[in-house]
Every structure is written in structure tokens, then in C-alpha cells.
């Protein structure tokens, strides 16, 4: 397994390590529920160094990204981040990712960990196919480290380590600054539904940032957080996980990414998505909560009147809401809130109902549901 620059620190903290997409990653330190509540009520620090960072530079950087992304990046300003998807010719999702505009001719594309290599190949092949000769594509994953600092106390903790005023930094915007003396790119963004920051710095200095942040946040209740709580936090916030809710046979129209499609511009997969928009989709991703006692897991089948109609993609017990919830693909006619269905848990059908996403939503001047960015 590959190791992030923070591997030895996780071992020293007594983390339980697992294989996550070929990476040795901490799934928990003191417990998933405790870490979940710490992030919701105080602050959590996540090692996200396994995610991919790809630089796209040059006079044609924008043109290439416009060609491969379903979202229109034309009005993106320097320092702004745009959530988008790479789509294949059939309109399927190659990956969902964030695009940082760092200069007029410089973008950073942040990918899911398991998708980075195929995303890189896709960008490189589309560069050659489209004759985008004035573009340089560079994989910077090994050179950059990434930390996520999330929770109500995130700003107060980070502010003690930087001279830059963090208050004006808008959600889904980024700026360069020194954090604990380490030159970093800091964005107000995250994957938890809380206010927080994603911090990028050289991989050789990311350990210093980890140590300084944990020390600075010790009195504020900051805790290191593993992948277990990261998953329950993102599910509560209704956020999707690539490989569960999305893959190359799932289109943005079938999940909550339909708004990321701009059919007024030309991009790979546009024609297929035009047809899908005209014909309508036959299945949709919905949120559900369990009505009867039971926890639905990925792969469990969904039934109505004894007939199988769909499948759970993610499901667990979420600590903030104190209930079992999940996401599932079902026929489009079963997507209205309060629609009842059964989920087969082992050999027993357990009642559930469709509910509006997100399950949990924090509202303040910075935070609103991730998929509307």
C-alpha cells in the first residue's frame, strides 16, 4: 500500500489503518462516533494527501478544460473553485472534481484518489486529440500534501497560525498564504457539511502543518479524524462518493449533478446528455431514512410490493441525526419525498421512506449545500 507523508504520525496516534484504494489510511483514531461529533461541534483534522492534484497550464488551459468539463468555466474568477464532472462520450461520470483557477492560464484540478490516474490519462488523450498544443498537464500529487480542517472552530484555529484575515475568504474560494510559516494554498471548502478549509502545501512540509494545527487546536477540541467519520459526515450532508453513487455508467442527470451540465457549450458527452434530457431518465438517486429498525448498506436491494426496484449505494447510522439513512437508485416514479419502500436487510424486508436531501444542513453566511456551488 502507498503511504501518505503523515503515515508515521497516524501510527504514533494509535490509528486503525486500512487499505483505501491502495493507500494505507486511518479509518479511526478513538472511534467513529466520537470523531464525527467532534467535527460537528468543534473541529476535525483529516489527512487527505491521497487525493490527486493535476496542474493544467498554458494559453489553451481554459479551452481544454471547457472541452472536457460538463460545467461552463467561462465566468470563473481567479481564486474561485468550481465543482464539475468529467463525462465520457456516453455522458457517464469519469470523475467528479474541483477546478481551482489560480491564474488566467493556470488551473489546478483536484481528483478523487482512485480516479487520479484515469483522469490524468483522459486529460492527456483529449489534449492530443483536440490539438491543444499550448497546454502543459502536470501530475503534482506526490509533490503536494492536503489537509482538511473542518468544523465550527476551524476558522478560529487556523486564524492563530496565519496573518491573513480568513473572514473575507468566501465559500469555494482559495488564496495563497503562510500557515505556521509554511507557504500554502487555503480554500474554504470541504466534504463534511461544516464550515472549514482545505490546505495544500509541499508534501515535505505537510507534517509540520499537521503538528502545528493539532497543537493550536488542542484547547478548542480539535481531533484527528479518520475515514470512518469522514464517510458518516459526508453522508449526513447528502454528498456522494465516487464508486458508490457515481461511475462511468451513471450520468449527472441520474444523480444530484444535473445542474453541472451546460448544454449551451460544447463538451465531451454533450450529445448523449441532450438525448437523455429529452427522453428523461428512468432511474434517480434518492435519499432515504429507515422507518423500522435496521441499517441499510451498499448493495442491499430495494423493493416495493415484493418487487425489486433498486439498490442502496451508501447507507449507515449517522450520529448527528441519530438515525439510519442512505442513498439508493430507484425508478424515477419513486422519488417523491415520503414514498415508502422496503430494503432487504439480510433476509428481512425493512421499511424505509424517501426523504429530501441533504439529511443534515448547516446554514450560516458561508455554508450551504455542497452541490449548489
N, C-alpha and C positions, 0 to 999 in steps of 0.2 A: 504494500500500500504506500501511496505517496503521503508525505508528511508536510504540514504547513510549518512556517517558521516558529510557530507557537507550540509545537508538539511537546517539547520538554516541559513547558510551563503547565500544560494540561496534565501531564503525568504527575508533576510535583503537587498539583492541586487535588490529586486523587480522582480525576475524572474517569468515568467509564467510557472507553473508546470503542468505536465500531467502524466497520468498513462502510463508508458512504460514497458510492460512485468511484471506488478505487482510492479514496482518501481515508486516512486514519483520523477520525473526527470525534470530539467529545459528544456523547449523547446526553449526559447529565453529570453534574458535579455533586450536588446534595439531594437532588430529587426534582422531577419534572414539575410537580405541582408548586413546590416552594419557589423554583426558578421562574415559573410562569407568573405567580403573584408578585414576585419581586419586580419584574419588568412592568407589570400593570400599575403597581402602586409606588414604586421608587425608581429603580433603573437596572438595566441588564447590559452586560458587555458580551458580544458574540465574536468569535473567530470566524471570519468569512473569507479567509485568504484563499480558499479553494475555488472561488468564483473566477471567471475569466474576464480579462481586460484586453481589449484589442484597440489599438490606435489606428485611425483612418485619417491620413493627412494628404494635403496637396490641393491644387486648384480644382480638381474634379471630385474631391471627397464628398461634397454635398450631392453631386449628381449620382454618384454610385449609391449612396445611402437612400436617395429618393427612389432609385430603381429597385432596391431590394426590400425596403421597408413598406409596410402597408399604410403607415401613417404619413401624412404630409408634414415634412420638417421645414417647410419654406419660411414660416414665421418664427421659428425657434431663435431665441436670442442667445448671445454669448453668456455662459453661466447657467443657462436653463437646461433641464433634463426632460426628455420625452420618453415615456413608456411606448414601446412599439412591438411589432412582431415581424419576424422573417417568415414569409409564406412561400411555399413551393408552387409549381405550375398548377397544381390541383387546388390551391387555396388552403392547403394544410399548414399547420404551425410547425415550422422548423425549430423555433425558439421564441420565447418572449424575453425581452431585454430592455435595458435602458440606454439611451443615447445622450451623452454629455456633449454639449457644444462648448469647446474650450477656446476656440478662435474661429474666424471665418473659414479657415482651411484646416481645422483640426478638431476632430471628434474622438471621443472615447466610447466604445461600445462595451457594455458590461453584460456578460452572458451567464447563464446557468452553468454550474461546474461541469456537469456531464455532457453538456451540449457545446462546450467551447471549441473543441477540435472540429466538429462538423460545421459549426458557424464560421470558423476561420476558413475552412475549405470552400464553403459556399461563397463567401465574400471574394476569395481569391479567384474562383472559377468565374464568377459574374464579372469581375474586373476584366479578365481576359476575353470573355465572351462579348462584353459590351464595349471593348476598346477604350477602357478608362485608363489610359496610359499615364496620366498625371495624378495617380493616386498611389500612396505608399501605405501598405497594410502591415502592421507590426503586432505580433503577439507579445504583450507585456506582462502576462500572468505571473511568470516566475520573478519578474523584477519588482512587482508591486505586491504589497500586503493590504488587507482590508479588514477593518473592524467596524462593527455596528454597535453604537451606543444608543439605547432605546429606553424610553420611559419618562414619566413626569419630571424627574430630576435630571434628565440628560443634559439640558442646556446649562443648568447651574453648575454641574460637574465639569463639563467641557469648558465653560467660561473661565474657570480658575486656571486653565492651562494655556490660554491664548489671550493675546492683547486685542484681537479683533472682536468687535461687538457682534454677537450672534443673533441678537434680536431682529435686525433687518433682514436676515437671511430667510427668504421665502421657501415654502414647501416646494420640493422638486427644483431647487436651485442649488448651485455649488459655487465655492470660491476657494482660492488658494490662501493658505495661512500657515503660520508656525504653530504647532501644538506641542507643548513641552519642549520647545526648541527644535522640533522635527518638522521640516517642510512637508506639508500635507495638502491634499485636496479634500475639502469637507463639504458634504452635501446634506441638506435637510431632507431626509428620505428614510425609508426602512420597510420592513416586511412584517410588522407586528401590529399595526393599527394605532401605535402610540407616536407621540412626538419623538424625534430622535435624529441621529446623524449617522452617516456612513463616512468613514475616514480612510483615505487612501494614502499610503506612504511607501517609501522604499522597503522592500522585504527585509533588508538588513537592519532597519530601524523600527520595524513594527513591534518587535518585542519590547523595546523601550516605551513605546506608546501604551502598550497593554499594561505594563507595570505601573506607569505613571497614572493612568486612568483609574486602575483598581485602587491605588493608594489615595488619589484625590477624592474618590467616591466612597471610601470606606465608611465615613461618618454619615453619608446620605443613604446608606443601604444598598449601594451598588454591589451586584453579584455577577460572577461569570455564568453564562447561560449556555446550555448545550442544545443539540439539535432537537431533542425531545420537546422542550418548551418552545423552541422556535416553531415547531410544527403546530402545537396547540394554539400558539399566539396567532399564527397566520390563518389558521382555520377559523378561529373566532372572528377574525376580521374579514372573512369571506374571500381570502386570497388564494389563488390557485397555485399548484405545484406541477412543474413540467414533469412529464412521465406518469402523472396521475390524471389530472384534468385535461392535459394537453399533450398532443403528439402530432406526427405528420399526417395522420388521417382525421384529425379534428380541425375544423375551421374556426376562425374568430367568431363567426356568426352563431356557432353552436354553444359557445361559452359566453363569458361576460366581456368579450373583447370586440364585439361588433362595432363599437364606436371608434375603434382604432383603424377602421378601414376608410380610406378616402378614395372613392371610385372616380373622382374628378381628375386624378393624376394617374400616370402610367406606372405600374409596378408589376413584378412577377406574381402571378396568381390572380390578377385583376379580372380577367375574363371569366375564370371559374367562379369567382365570388359574385360577379354580376349575375350570372345564371342562378347561383344559389339564392341571391336576394330576390330575384324574380319568382323563383319556384317556391321559396320558403324552405326552412329546414324541417326535417322530420323528427329530430331529437334536440333537446336542450339540456344544459346543465342547470340543476336547481339545488337550492339549499333545503335541508330538511332537519327536523328535530324529532327525536324519539318521543312518542306519546306513552308507550309502555316501556317497562324496564328492559334495558338492553343497550349494547354498544355495537353499532354497525361499523364494519371495517371495509377497507378497499377490497373489491372483488365480490362482496356479498350481492346477491341478486335481489331485485326489486319486483314486487308482484302487486297486482290488483285483481280481486275476484279470482284468485288462484292462478292467474295467468302472468307469466314473466314478462315484464315490460322494460326493465333497465338494469343498471348495475351501479353500485356505490364506487366512487373514485377515491374519496377520503372520508374518514369518519373516526371520531373518538369522543371521549368525555372532556369537555372544556371547563377548566376550573373557575373562570370569572363568572360564567353563567350558571355553573353547577348543573349542567345537563349534557346529554349526549346529542351531538349534531353531526352533520356530514354533508357531502356533496354527491350528487348522482346524476347520471344521464338517464332521461326518461323521454317518452314521446312528447312532442310539443303540446299535445292536448292535455297533458297532466301537469302543467307548470304553474297554474294559478295558486296563490297562497291559500292555505287551509285544505288543499287537495289531500285526501287520505290515501295512503298506500301501505303495503306491508313489506318488511325487509326480512329475508330469511336468515336468521342467525343460527348457525349450525342446522338443526332440523326443525326449528320453530319459527313461525311467521309472527313478527313483532310489529305492532302498529307504529306508524310514523306519519308526519304530515309535512307538506311543503311550506316553507316559510321564506319571507323576503330576505335577501342578502343586503348587507352583511349581518351576521348574527350579533356582533358587538361593534359599536361605533362610538368613537370618542370625538367630540366636536369642540374645537376651540379655534383660535384665529389662524392656526397653522394646519390643523389636521382635518382631513375629510377623506372619504373612502378612496383607497389607492387607485382603483380602476377608472376613476373620473379625472385623473391627472392628464 
